[in-house]
């Protein structure tokens, strides 16, 4: 079974603050992929990043960075110097490969509100 | 390149009516997923196709729901008859590889917001 937990339901910050969105996952498989998606107020789901279970290197893309730690089963997402346009619901998701066909399991999402 | 295209963006209908949601895959993609998003249950996979063949429809709520892929680039999700509890946002996603493979990244459409009165 797979499970993704995003304990933060809603976060409010002021523009230019740094913010970290937490994601904890559960899987029995040794090979899996983790994802982050962004859902802005317009409603579409936008793919942000995918990491595989064998690559624990942190990744940075502009103001976005991701910290993957297998020891704590976490894949946290940090936005540096947040902007109003970052306001959205962010979803963490997991898919395992060992068990053959698997579904993409989403967390409940974290709503981020960035105020000017 | 065009992304996944869903239509309509919004649909309001009365209980008992038939509803058809449409999805056009990204060119070259061969896996198609239908999801439903509600406040209570979050994002749920309804059905998954690979190369036009339904692989897993265990998420389809009831026989009132049906999905088809008449060709490699297009899919429909039909609800007949619709009920108020079907009100949700329905997303379609496509990928260039099945979900159990290393190349699978699902790209989502903008969704269809369905309201059944």
Interface residues (C-beta under 8 A of the other chain):
Chain A: X33 X35 X37 X42 X43 X44 X45 X46 X47 X50 X52 X91 X95 X97 X99 X100 X101 X102 X103 X104 X106 X107 X108 X109
Chain B: X33 X42 X43 X45 X48 X55 X56 X59 X89 X91 X93 X98 X99 X100 X101 X102 X104 X105 X106 X107 X108 X109 X110 X111 X113
